[in-house]
């Protein structure tokens, strides 16, 4: 039985696309008779505080669904202070080095990137001609950070660019979550094996036959991270609510600001439902007419995993993020598109929606397309030859 170690910064019970992505990968490999182990920090995302069940310890080891999960200490923080965020990443990197020093490492290691510094630590200490290092690149840092305004092109940015290039050069194989990521990597390093590995979910489709269509208003739902990149606060500020209502699920840096906005504007039909389990969320989503997937700015290389997850549930999509995601929505006829950052265009799209546009037949068509085209197990078959 072949051993595989997965090194990640996020893993359930943490929520979000990154944790779900690694969970599905680990679980999929385990079902294919790989001996899978996962290295992750003590759960803390997105709150920036160690979850209550894990406090008071420097490590936690558990077997979950046949997968051995090693959770290591870190200084947890989701502060906007860059020094504190850096300390959090460095503390987990330190824990990784400690683990590498005392544990036997398998010949095949999958490393999640970003965070760049965590990936760099793993690549730097585990690089060997006898070991296969697979770098799973889900976003292009530091470029994405610069496009979001988190970085300036100064000395720190140049250092991160060098770290990024080092990671690409020393990896044996690179998995990229978008065509743009593959294009970027191959422009930086030659003769590197690169594989497109989308964030397809390994989830069950749910019965949506009871869906009857909108009532008084079209019910729009956002479910995910309430972070700066998603721009949910700005969405609340700029949407025309004449014929719609907005329902929000999740947690993140903008949570308090969104709640403040709702208090100041009680006339707006916005409901915040908090953060719930992924399983419960999937059944809750079937209540809504349309899911919105926004990005504050078009981010090169980014393709939100919600596209694949929500369409698998049969939920029509309104994509407001630009880039490769637009092509996917258009190609597979999953819903509607508005140019990223253009709220006038977004409101125009919303004003043109008709209640009769939404019905069970539309959902069944989207679900059928997603089931056929975004098949997790078929994709896993394609990448297993590289593991």
DOMIMAR-362858 format. One line per field, with one value per residue (C-alpha): x, y, z; residue in one letter; residue number from 0. Coordinates in Angstrom, 3 decimals, padded with zeros to 6 digits, m for minus. Example, Ala and Ser with C-alpha at 12.3 -4.5 7.8 and 13.67 -1.06 7.14 Angstrom:
<nodes>
east	[012.300,013.670]
north	[m004.500,m001.060]
up	[007.800,007.140]
r	[A,S]
k	[0,1]
</nodes>
This chain:
<nodes>
east	[000.000,001.520,001.953,001.055,001.512,m000.566,000.678,m001.907,m002.760,m006.490,m008.414,m011.840,m013.345,m012.274,m014.622,m014.072,m012.872,m009.283,m010.270,m012.911,m010.488,m007.858,m010.457,m011.851,m008.350,m007.324,m010.589,m010.471,m006.947,m007.839,m010.707,m008.209,m006.149,m003.495,m002.226,m002.943,m001.787,m002.424,m000.322,m002.316,m002.295,m004.631,m008.016,m008.373,m009.767,m011.533,m011.878,m008.138,m008.619,m007.876,m011.177,m012.317,m011.912,m008.220,m007.124,m004.489,m002.373,000.611,m000.503,m003.380,m003.295,m006.467,m007.630,m010.542,m012.219,m009.083,m006.824,m004.264,m004.402,m001.545,m002.491,000.405,000.731,000.673,000.206,m003.331,m004.373,m006.611,m005.506,m005.139,m001.757,000.788,003.322,000.837,m000.220,003.440,004.000,001.096,002.592,006.116,004.888,003.264,006.397,008.421,006.083,006.516,010.305,009.997,007.780,010.147,013.058,011.453,009.109,009.652,008.356,006.817,008.301,005.274,004.218,001.442,001.930,m000.839,000.081,m000.660,000.375,003.705,005.873,004.340,004.777,008.360,009.174,007.889,009.587,012.892,013.210,011.731,013.306,015.177,015.788,014.237,011.038,008.175,006.947,003.574,002.727,m001.024,m001.362,m004.840,m004.020,m001.127,000.576,001.993,000.351,m003.187,m002.276,m000.974,m004.148,m006.210,m004.115,m002.597,000.942,002.956,005.733,008.472,011.301,008.888,006.992,010.238,011.201,007.827,008.282,011.605,009.984,007.220,009.766,011.817,008.700,007.913,011.482,011.891,008.480,008.373,004.783,002.481,m001.297,m003.022,m006.649,m007.116,m005.834,m004.398,m002.359,m000.929,m000.145,001.609,003.695,004.822,005.891,008.187,009.696,010.404,009.972,007.739,004.866,001.727,m001.747,m005.069,m006.801,m010.086,m011.803,m014.560,m016.480,m017.089,m020.659,m024.058,m026.639,m029.791,m033.384,m034.685,m037.957,m039.977,m038.681,m041.605,m039.850,m039.717,m042.522,m042.624,m038.893,m036.069,m034.105,m030.354,m027.864,m024.170,m022.421,m018.713,m015.921,m016.800,m013.369,m011.955,m011.542,m015.227,m016.504,m019.811,m020.010,m019.743,m022.400,m024.755,m024.000,m024.528,m027.244,m030.625,m033.046,m036.239,m037.073,m034.570,m033.562,m030.069,m029.249,m025.702,m023.996,m020.417,m017.830,m014.761,m013.130,m016.139,m018.735,m018.977,m019.134,m021.913,m023.903,m023.348,m024.587,m027.716,m028.415,m027.999,m030.170,m033.002,m035.063,m032.819,m033.982,m030.649,m030.514,m027.322,m027.658,m024.212,m021.958,m023.409,m022.035,m021.439,m023.962,m026.710,m025.746,m026.308,m029.898,m030.438,m029.248,m032.132,m034.468,m032.998,m033.554,m030.061,m026.538,m024.211,m020.451,m018.644,m015.034,m014.201,m011.727,m010.852,m007.960,m005.761,m005.715,m008.702,m011.680,m013.996,m014.788,m018.382,m019.015,m018.576,m020.109,m023.294,m023.935,m023.638,m026.594,m028.504,m028.413,m028.412,m025.426,m024.835,m021.093,m019.551,m015.830,m014.368,m011.660,m011.802,m014.912,m016.927,m015.907,m017.041,m020.437,m020.948,m019.646,m021.719,m024.778,m024.838,m026.516,m025.770,m022.634,m021.893,m018.468,m016.370,m016.604,m019.315,m022.299,m024.380,m024.031,m024.799,m027.994,m028.971,m028.652,m030.756,m033.427,m033.792,m034.349,m037.893,m039.541,m040.425,m036.683,m036.441,m037.950,m037.163,m036.227,m033.468,m032.066,m032.199,m030.310,m027.570,m027.260,m027.009,m024.323,m022.298,m022.587,m021.254,m018.679,m017.361,m016.838,m014.427,m013.687,m013.044,m010.586,m008.949,m008.420,m006.521,m004.165,m003.440,m000.829,001.200,001.083]
north	[000.000,003.316,005.988,009.623,012.558,015.706,018.956,021.695,024.813,023.958,020.799,019.918,020.673,023.984,025.180,026.762,025.810,024.982,022.600,020.922,020.543,018.739,016.611,015.353,014.636,012.735,010.806,010.000,008.618,006.635,004.978,004.011,002.060,004.694,004.973,008.665,010.882,014.612,017.294,020.380,023.021,022.852,023.994,027.785,029.020,031.385,032.661,032.946,031.116,027.476,025.577,024.762,020.979,021.413,024.079,023.384,020.999,021.350,018.585,016.276,012.906,011.179,008.646,009.988,007.831,005.728,008.793,009.620,013.357,015.067,018.528,020.695,023.811,027.295,030.849,031.353,034.756,036.239,039.765,042.317,043.117,041.693,040.952,038.805,036.999,036.337,034.997,032.604,031.192,031.018,029.237,026.499,026.292,025.792,022.976,021.353,021.410,019.817,017.099,016.461,016.055,013.263,011.450,009.249,011.009,008.997,009.056,010.904,014.234,016.569,020.167,022.761,026.278,028.967,029.847,030.329,030.219,026.962,025.420,026.730,025.129,021.761,021.946,023.176,020.485,017.559,018.070,014.951,013.067,010.026,011.823,012.968,016.412,017.387,021.074,021.721,025.368,026.771,030.510,032.471,034.205,036.794,037.976,037.465,039.391,042.277,042.342,042.453,045.305,043.207,043.671,046.410,045.669,046.257,044.145,041.816,041.168,040.368,037.888,036.159,035.954,034.196,031.795,031.087,030.312,028.093,026.068,025.541,024.541,022.022,020.372,017.167,017.662,020.673,020.488,023.732,024.535,026.583,026.853,030.272,028.744,026.127,028.861,030.937,028.032,026.870,030.425,030.363,026.878,024.630,020.862,020.638,018.165,020.262,018.800,020.635,019.606,021.444,021.811,019.330,018.289,014.685,015.247,013.696,015.451,016.327,015.997,019.382,018.161,020.039,023.399,025.598,028.812,032.317,033.836,037.631,038.204,036.264,034.787,035.104,033.293,033.775,031.010,031.082,033.134,036.697,037.982,040.997,039.162,038.205,041.754,040.797,044.075,046.020,043.753,044.682,048.358,048.356,045.850,047.100,045.233,046.196,042.650,040.495,039.488,038.433,035.595,035.201,032.171,032.028,033.775,035.905,039.295,041.288,039.631,042.470,045.136,043.278,043.008,046.729,047.552,045.481,047.355,050.740,049.669,047.544,048.356,046.179,042.537,041.055,038.069,036.759,033.111,032.633,029.658,026.141,022.716,021.952,019.097,021.305,024.134,021.945,021.231,024.893,026.059,024.286,026.899,029.643,030.628,031.781,031.635,034.591,034.010,037.367,038.486,042.061,042.101,039.771,037.671,035.958,032.201,032.125,029.885,029.697,026.118,027.194,027.060,023.292,022.632,024.664,023.503,019.895,020.737,022.123,025.727,028.403,030.753,034.472,034.893,038.263,037.550,037.723,035.564,031.846,031.456,033.435,031.005,028.023,029.562,030.447,027.201,024.941,027.257,027.369,030.764,034.464,036.642,040.240,041.896,041.846,045.072,046.618,046.990,048.844,045.889,043.492,045.351,045.408,041.620,041.318,043.667,041.490,038.260,036.939,034.636,032.236,031.859,029.686,026.213,022.592,021.877,024.518,022.961,019.442,020.577,022.282,019.284,016.893,019.021,019.291,015.580,014.694,017.457,018.035,014.423,014.218,010.504,010.712,013.550,011.588,008.710,011.091,012.446,009.222,008.285,011.295,010.385]
up	[000.000,m001.108,001.557,000.905,003.277,002.689,004.231,004.490,006.443,006.524,007.322,008.802,011.277,009.728,007.012,003.627,000.167,001.174,003.983,001.806,m001.103,000.964,002.740,m000.573,m001.889,001.259,001.397,m002.316,m002.105,001.014,m000.871,m003.601,m001.047,m000.409,003.154,003.711,006.552,006.916,008.609,009.609,012.348,015.326,013.924,014.059,010.726,010.081,013.675,014.329,017.650,018.411,018.461,021.988,021.618,020.790,023.272,025.900,023.807,021.506,019.180,018.424,016.679,015.519,012.968,010.957,008.321,008.011,007.658,010.337,011.046,012.896,014.127,015.216,017.363,015.916,017.118,015.826,014.494,011.811,012.648,009.885,011.421,008.971,011.713,013.626,010.451,009.655,013.174,012.700,009.500,010.928,014.057,011.975,009.829,013.029,014.076,010.666,010.987,014.431,012.959,010.033,012.456,014.471,012.082,009.065,005.953,003.080,m000.412,m001.782,m000.248,m001.429,m000.291,m000.375,m001.520,m000.475,002.214,000.473,003.599,004.800,001.355,001.217,004.581,003.404,000.007,001.468,004.140,002.206,m001.216,m002.279,m005.498,m003.829,m002.803,m005.009,m003.980,m005.436,m005.070,m005.105,m006.197,m005.562,m005.844,m007.305,m004.399,m004.092,m007.346,m006.014,m002.857,m004.937,m007.050,m003.840,m002.444,000.351,m000.996,m002.624,m005.077,m002.530,m001.095,000.737,m002.486,m004.298,m001.569,m001.885,m005.667,m005.119,m002.663,m005.175,m007.898,m005.548,m004.725,m008.414,m009.278,m006.466,m006.813,m008.842,m010.028,m009.840,m009.606,m010.611,m009.869,m013.054,m016.605,m015.669,m012.838,m015.197,m017.734,m015.045,m013.713,m017.148,m017.962,m014.904,m015.042,m018.000,m018.330,m015.271,m015.057,m014.513,m014.082,m014.076,m010.853,m010.358,m006.994,m007.870,m004.760,m003.795,m002.594,m003.119,m005.248,m003.323,m004.454,m005.615,m007.125,m004.481,m005.696,m006.814,m007.863,m006.313,m004.254,m003.744,m004.217,m005.788,m002.889,m003.448,m001.208,m000.538,001.396,002.164,003.606,004.590,003.665,001.894,m001.425,m001.567,m000.939,000.697,002.616,m000.633,m002.101,000.754,000.175,m003.602,m004.461,m005.638,m003.355,m005.165,m006.277,m004.363,m000.876,000.204,002.596,003.932,005.504,006.740,008.865,008.329,008.639,007.369,009.613,012.156,009.433,007.630,010.865,011.521,008.017,008.607,011.870,010.180,007.217,008.627,005.548,003.384,003.081,004.203,006.560,008.149,009.190,010.729,010.100,009.892,008.999,005.354,005.357,006.789,004.429,001.374,002.388,003.313,m000.105,m001.798,m000.284,m002.434,m006.054,m006.966,m005.518,m006.002,m006.294,m006.049,m005.992,m005.144,m008.043,m010.885,m009.529,m012.091,m011.526,m009.195,m009.919,m006.875,m005.895,m005.173,m008.924,m008.909,m005.501,m005.905,m009.474,m008.265,m005.999,m008.981,m007.801,m010.548,m010.252,m010.624,m011.102,m010.310,m010.318,m013.823,m015.343,m015.945,m013.800,m016.360,m019.089,m017.022,m016.220,m019.878,m021.389,m019.145,m018.986,m015.192,m014.804,m015.257,m015.388,m014.407,m014.894,m011.718,m009.707,m011.905,m009.575,m012.146,m014.499,m011.643,m010.772,m014.453,m014.615,m011.461,m012.821,m015.920,m013.976,m014.158,m011.664,m014.453,m015.182,m012.056,m012.012,m011.226,m014.859,m014.734,m011.562,m012.954,m016.068,m014.044,m011.719,m014.674,m016.349,m013.137,m012.360,m015.803,m016.299,m012.758,m011.722,m008.784,m009.146,m012.878,m012.249,m009.434,m011.858,m014.149,m011.500,m009.603,m012.204,m011.030,m007.337]
r	[X,X,X,X,X,X,X,X,X,X,X,X,X,X,X,X,X,X,X,X,X,X,X,X,X,X,X,X,X,X,X,X,X,X,X,X,X,X,X,X,X,X,X,X,X,X,X,X,X,X,X,X,X,X,X,X,X,X,X,X,X,X,X,X,X,X,X,X,X,X,X,X,X,X,X,X,X,X,X,X,X,X,X,X,X,X,X,X,X,X,X,X,X,X,X,X,X,X,X,X,X,X,X,X,X,X,X,X,X,X,X,X,X,X,X,X,X,X,X,X,X,X,X,X,X,X,X,X,X,X,X,X,X,X,X,X,X,X,X,X,X,X,X,X,X,X,X,X,X,X,X,X,X,X,X,X,X,X,X,X,X,X,X,X,X,X,X,X,X,X,X,X,X,X,X,X,X,X,X,X,X,X,X,X,X,X,X,X,X,X,X,X,X,X,X,X,X,X,X,X,X,X,X,X,X,X,X,X,X,X,X,X,X,X,X,X,X,X,X,X,X,X,X,X,X,X,X,X,X,X,X,X,X,X,X,X,X,X,X,X,X,X,X,X,X,X,X,X,X,X,X,X,X,X,X,X,X,X,X,X,X,X,X,X,X,X,X,X,X,X,X,X,X,X,X,X,X,X,X,X,X,X,X,X,X,X,X,X,X,X,X,X,X,X,X,X,X,X,X,X,X,X,X,X,X,X,X,X,X,X,X,X,X,X,X,X,X,X,X,X,X,X,X,X,X,X,X,X,X,X,X,X,X,X,X,X,X,X,X,X,X,X,X,X,X,X,X,X,X,X,X,X,X,X,X,X,X,X,X,X,X,X,X,X,X,X,X,X,X,X,X,X,X,X,X,X,X,X,X,X,X,X,X,X,X,X,X]
k	[0,1,2,3,4,5,6,7,8,9,10,11,12,13,14,15,16,17,18,19,20,21,22,23,24,25,26,27,28,29,30,31,32,33,34,35,36,37,38,39,40,41,42,43,44,45,46,47,48,49,50,51,52,53,54,55,56,57,58,59,60,61,62,63,64,65,66,67,68,69,70,71,72,73,74,75,76,77,78,79,80,81,82,83,84,85,86,87,88,89,90,91,92,93,94,95,96,97,98,99,100,101,102,103,104,105,106,107,108,109,110,111,112,113,114,115,116,117,118,119,120,121,122,123,124,125,126,127,128,129,130,131,132,133,134,135,136,137,138,139,140,141,142,143,144,145,146,147,148,149,150,151,152,153,154,155,156,157,158,159,160,161,162,163,164,165,166,167,168,169,170,171,172,173,174,175,176,177,178,179,180,181,182,183,184,185,186,187,188,189,190,191,192,193,194,195,196,197,198,199,200,201,202,203,204,205,206,207,208,209,210,211,212,213,214,215,216,217,218,219,220,221,222,223,224,225,226,227,228,229,230,231,232,233,234,235,236,237,238,239,240,241,242,243,244,245,246,247,248,249,250,251,252,253,254,255,256,257,258,259,260,261,262,263,264,265,266,267,268,269,270,271,272,273,274,275,276,277,278,279,280,281,282,283,284,285,286,287,288,289,290,291,292,293,294,295,296,297,298,299,300,301,302,303,304,305,306,307,308,309,310,311,312,313,314,315,316,317,318,319,320,321,322,323,324,325,326,327,328,329,330,331,332,333,334,335,336,337,338,339,340,341,342,343,344,345,346,347,348,349,350,351,352,353,354,355,356,357,358,359,360,361,362,363,364,365,366,367,368,369,370,371,372,373,374,375,376,377,378,379,380,381,382,383,384,385,386]
</nodes>
